[in-house]
């Protein structure tokens, strides 16, 4: 689980009187759910924009090892002055709806959200499975990725290796695609290097904004629904791609496909890729 709870009572009231310490610790959501339902165990992740992607990766690992039969993953993040002003200080906020991968991109839109997924060990035919997870830590820079995307490449390679899936078998990539120049150039370069122009690519942050710690779980749901419906989701605001080699999606596109990859890339070179696929087993 991930809990990136940021409240702003103090900044509004200039007092700690209404601040409940229990609502600000990393495992607030996990503790609340455990109190209500009595789960066997819980763990919380706070790794910036990869938080809930890492939670899904952990769920994949413990089920793969037979530790648990079912895992509930909650990705959550909420707006706060501290977060928004932090990104503003970096000069990466857009005054318009964000346009990931566009030549005219101005920056990102900070948003908030919650996404909940229940993962089960025993697949059924036609279900969507989390097929693999890949991690990397390139540590190129505290706030910027490597220009050539070495960390993203390694994370995607590691995710594919879990099931021996070849790059040419991946039909859709839900890119991290924040709308910032540094991220988009790096990630586009990474995708082009590993996949060429074969897969369809979009950033659904053009629709949802960047939900930060919730983004990994939210975009996992997007990938799962895309596979269920066999529809490739678009980048709604994209007009003129900076990277001309990639196959970006401008409108929802129906086609049969089996594998989708979702990228989450965070500060400090903390990268996570999740591989999703349709189960063909009985």
C-alpha positions as CSV (number, residue, x, y, z in Angstrom):
1,X,0.0,0.0,0.0
2,X,1.0,3.6,-0.4
3,X,0.1,6.5,1.8
4,X,1.3,9.9,0.8
5,X,-1.0,11.9,3.0
6,X,-0.4,15.6,2.9
7,X,-2.7,17.9,4.7
8,X,-2.5,21.7,5.0
9,X,-4.4,22.5,8.2
10,X,-1.3,24.1,9.7
11,X,-0.7,26.4,6.7
12,X,-4.4,27.4,6.7
13,X,-4.9,27.8,10.5
14,X,-1.3,28.6,11.5
15,X,-1.9,26.2,14.3
16,X,-1.3,22.5,15.0
17,X,-4.6,22.2,17.0
18,X,-6.5,20.5,14.2
19,X,-3.6,18.3,13.0
20,X,-4.0,14.7,13.9
21,X,-0.5,13.0,13.9
22,X,-2.1,9.7,13.1
23,X,-3.3,11.1,9.8
24,X,0.1,12.1,8.6
25,X,2.2,9.0,9.0
26,X,3.2,6.8,6.0
27,X,1.0,3.9,6.9
28,X,-2.2,5.8,7.7
29,X,-4.3,4.1,5.1
30,X,-2.9,0.6,5.9
31,X,-3.5,1.1,9.6
32,X,-7.1,2.3,9.0
33,X,-7.9,-0.6,6.7
34,X,-6.3,-3.1,9.1
35,X,-8.3,-1.7,12.0
36,X,-11.5,-2.2,10.0
37,X,-10.8,-5.5,8.3
38,X,-7.9,-7.2,10.2
39,X,-5.5,-7.9,7.3
40,X,-2.7,-10.5,7.9
41,X,0.0,-8.0,7.1
42,X,0.6,-4.6,5.5
43,X,3.4,-2.5,4.1
44,X,3.5,1.1,2.9
45,X,5.7,2.7,0.2
46,X,6.6,6.3,-0.2
47,X,8.9,6.6,-3.2
48,X,7.5,9.7,-4.8
49,X,5.9,9.0,-8.2
50,X,6.7,5.3,-8.2
51,X,5.0,4.6,-4.8
52,X,2.0,2.7,-5.8
53,X,3.8,1.1,-8.8
54,X,6.3,-0.3,-6.2
55,X,3.4,-1.5,-4.1
56,X,2.1,-3.4,-7.1
57,X,5.6,-4.8,-7.7
58,X,5.7,-6.0,-4.1
59,X,2.3,-7.6,-4.4
60,X,3.5,-9.4,-7.6
61,X,6.6,-10.7,-5.7
62,X,4.9,-12.0,-2.6
63,X,2.2,-13.8,-4.7
64,X,4.8,-15.2,-7.0
65,X,6.6,-16.7,-4.0
66,X,3.3,-18.1,-2.6
67,X,3.4,-15.9,0.5
68,X,-0.2,-14.6,-0.1
69,X,-3.1,-15.6,-2.3
70,X,-4.6,-12.1,-2.5
71,X,-3.1,-8.6,-2.0
72,X,-5.0,-5.3,-1.9
73,X,-3.1,-2.4,-3.2
74,X,-4.1,1.2,-2.6
75,X,-2.5,4.2,-4.3
76,X,-3.3,7.6,-2.9
77,X,-2.1,11.1,-3.0
78,X,-3.8,14.4,-2.4
79,X,-3.0,18.0,-3.2
80,X,-1.2,20.2,-0.8
81,X,0.5,23.6,-0.9
82,X,3.9,22.0,-0.1
83,X,3.7,19.7,-3.1
84,X,2.4,22.2,-5.6
85,X,4.8,24.9,-4.5
86,X,7.7,22.5,-4.6
87,X,7.0,21.7,-8.3
88,X,6.4,25.4,-9.0
89,X,9.9,26.1,-7.5
90,X,11.3,23.6,-10.0
91,X,9.7,25.5,-12.8
92,X,7.8,22.5,-14.2
93,X,4.2,23.4,-13.8
94,X,2.0,24.2,-16.8
95,X,-0.7,26.9,-16.8
96,X,-2.6,24.9,-19.4
97,X,-3.7,21.3,-19.6
98,X,-0.5,19.3,-19.9
99,X,0.6,18.0,-23.3
100,X,3.1,15.2,-22.7
101,X,5.6,14.5,-25.5
102,X,4.4,17.6,-27.5
103,X,6.8,20.1,-28.9
104,X,4.9,22.9,-27.1
105,X,4.7,21.2,-23.7
106,X,4.9,23.7,-20.9
107,X,5.1,21.3,-18.0
108,X,2.9,19.1,-15.7
109,X,-0.4,19.4,-14.0
110,X,-0.4,18.2,-10.3
111,X,-3.6,16.4,-9.4
112,X,-4.8,14.0,-6.8
113,X,-6.4,10.6,-6.8
114,X,-7.0,7.2,-5.3
115,X,-6.8,3.8,-7.1
116,X,-7.5,0.4,-5.5
117,X,-6.6,-3.0,-7.0
118,X,-7.2,-6.5,-5.7
119,X,-4.6,-8.9,-7.0
120,X,-5.4,-12.7,-6.8
121,X,-3.0,-15.6,-7.2
122,X,-5.2,-17.9,-9.3
123,X,-5.8,-16.5,-12.8
124,X,-8.9,-17.3,-14.8
125,X,-9.0,-17.4,-18.6
126,X,-9.4,-13.9,-20.1
127,X,-8.4,-12.1,-16.9
128,X,-5.8,-9.4,-16.9
129,X,-2.6,-10.4,-15.0
130,X,0.3,-8.5,-13.6
131,X,2.9,-10.5,-15.6
132,X,6.1,-8.8,-14.5
133,X,7.8,-5.9,-12.7
134,X,11.1,-4.3,-13.4
135,X,13.0,-1.9,-11.2
136,X,16.1,0.3,-11.7
137,X,17.9,3.1,-9.9
138,X,20.1,5.1,-12.2
139,X,20.8,7.9,-9.7
140,X,21.7,10.3,-12.6
141,X,20.4,13.4,-10.8
142,X,18.2,14.2,-7.8
143,X,15.4,15.7,-10.0
144,X,16.2,14.9,-13.6
145,X,16.5,11.6,-15.5
146,X,19.4,10.6,-17.7
147,X,18.9,12.3,-21.2
148,X,19.1,8.9,-22.9
149,X,16.8,7.0,-20.4
150,X,19.2,4.3,-19.3
151,X,17.3,3.8,-16.1
152,X,13.9,3.5,-17.8
153,X,15.4,1.1,-20.4
154,X,16.7,-1.2,-17.6
155,X,13.3,-1.1,-15.7
156,X,11.4,-2.0,-18.9
157,X,13.9,-4.8,-19.7
158,X,13.6,-6.2,-16.2
159,X,9.8,-6.3,-16.4
160,X,9.8,-8.1,-19.8
161,X,12.3,-10.6,-18.5
162,X,9.9,-11.8,-15.7
163,X,7.9,-13.7,-18.3
164,X,10.4,-13.8,-21.2
165,X,8.3,-11.4,-23.2
166,X,10.0,-9.9,-26.2
167,X,9.8,-6.1,-26.9
168,X,8.0,-6.7,-30.2
169,X,5.2,-8.5,-28.3
170,X,4.3,-5.4,-26.3
171,X,1.5,-3.5,-28.2
172,X,0.9,-0.6,-25.9
173,X,3.0,1.5,-23.5
174,X,1.4,3.7,-20.9
175,X,4.2,6.2,-20.5
176,X,5.1,8.1,-17.4
177,X,4.8,11.1,-19.7
178,X,4.5,14.0,-17.3
179,X,4.6,16.8,-19.8
180,X,8.0,18.1,-18.6
181,X,10.8,18.4,-21.1
182,X,13.4,16.4,-19.1
183,X,11.1,13.5,-18.5
184,X,9.5,13.3,-21.9
185,X,12.7,13.5,-23.9
186,X,14.4,10.9,-21.7
187,X,11.4,8.4,-21.7
188,X,10.8,8.8,-25.4
189,X,14.4,8.0,-26.1
190,X,14.3,5.0,-23.8
191,X,11.1,3.6,-25.5
192,X,12.6,4.2,-29.0
193,X,15.9,2.5,-28.0
194,X,14.2,-0.6,-26.6
195,X,11.1,-0.9,-28.8
196,X,11.6,1.2,-31.9
197,X,8.4,2.5,-33.5
198,X,6.4,-0.8,-33.0
199,X,4.3,-0.2,-29.8
200,X,1.5,2.4,-29.5
201,X,2.4,5.0,-26.8
202,X,0.3,7.4,-24.8
203,X,0.4,9.3,-21.6
204,X,-3.0,9.3,-19.8
205,X,-1.7,12.1,-17.6
206,X,-3.0,14.3,-20.3
207,X,-6.4,13.3,-19.0
208,X,-5.9,12.7,-15.3
209,X,-3.0,15.0,-14.5
210,X,-0.1,13.7,-12.5
211,X,-1.5,12.0,-9.4
212,X,2.1,11.5,-8.0
213,X,2.0,8.6,-5.5
214,X,-1.3,7.3,-6.9
215,X,-0.2,7.4,-10.5
216,X,1.3,3.8,-10.7
217,X,-1.9,2.2,-9.4
218,X,-4.2,4.5,-11.4
219,X,-2.4,3.8,-14.7
220,X,-2.3,0.1,-13.8
221,X,-6.1,0.2,-13.9
222,X,-5.9,2.1,-17.2
223,X,-3.8,-0.7,-18.7
224,X,-6.0,-3.4,-17.2
225,X,-9.1,-1.8,-18.7
226,X,-7.4,-1.2,-22.0
227,X,-6.6,-5.0,-22.2
228,X,-10.1,-5.9,-21.1
229,X,-11.7,-3.7,-23.7
230,X,-9.0,-4.2,-26.3
231,X,-8.8,-0.4,-26.8
232,X,-5.6,1.7,-26.8
233,X,-6.1,4.9,-24.8
234,X,-5.0,8.2,-26.3
235,X,-2.9,11.2,-25.3
236,X,-5.8,13.7,-25.6
237,X,-3.7,17.0,-25.8
238,X,-0.9,15.8,-28.1
239,X,-0.6,17.7,-31.3
240,X,3.0,17.7,-32.6
241,X,5.2,15.1,-31.0
242,X,8.8,16.1,-30.3
243,X,9.9,12.5,-30.9
244,X,8.9,11.7,-34.5
245,X,9.8,8.0,-34.3
246,X,7.3,6.8,-31.7
247,X,3.7,5.7,-32.6
248,X,1.6,8.0,-30.4
249,X,-2.1,7.6,-30.0
250,X,-4.4,10.6,-30.6
251,X,-7.8,8.9,-30.4
252,X,-9.0,5.6,-28.8
253,X,-8.0,2.8,-31.0
254,X,-9.5,-0.7,-31.1
255,X,-7.3,-3.6,-31.8
256,X,-6.5,-7.1,-30.4
257,X,-3.4,-7.1,-28.2
258,X,-2.0,-9.2,-25.4
259,X,0.6,-7.1,-23.5
260,X,0.8,-3.6,-22.1
261,X,3.6,-1.9,-20.2
262,X,3.2,0.9,-17.7
263,X,6.1,3.1,-16.7
264,X,6.5,5.1,-13.4
265,X,9.7,7.2,-13.1
266,X,10.5,9.2,-10.0
267,X,13.0,11.6,-8.5
268,X,16.5,10.2,-7.9
269,X,16.3,7.8,-10.8
270,X,13.9,5.5,-9.1
271,X,12.2,3.6,-11.9
272,X,9.5,1.0,-12.0
273,X,7.8,-0.7,-15.0
274,X,4.8,-3.0,-14.8
275,X,3.9,-5.6,-17.5
276,X,0.3,-6.6,-17.9
277,X,-1.1,-9.3,-20.1
278,X,-4.3,-11.2,-20.9
279,X,-4.3,-14.7,-19.4
280,X,-4.9,-17.5,-21.9
281,X,-4.9,-20.3,-19.4
282,X,-8.0,-22.3,-18.3
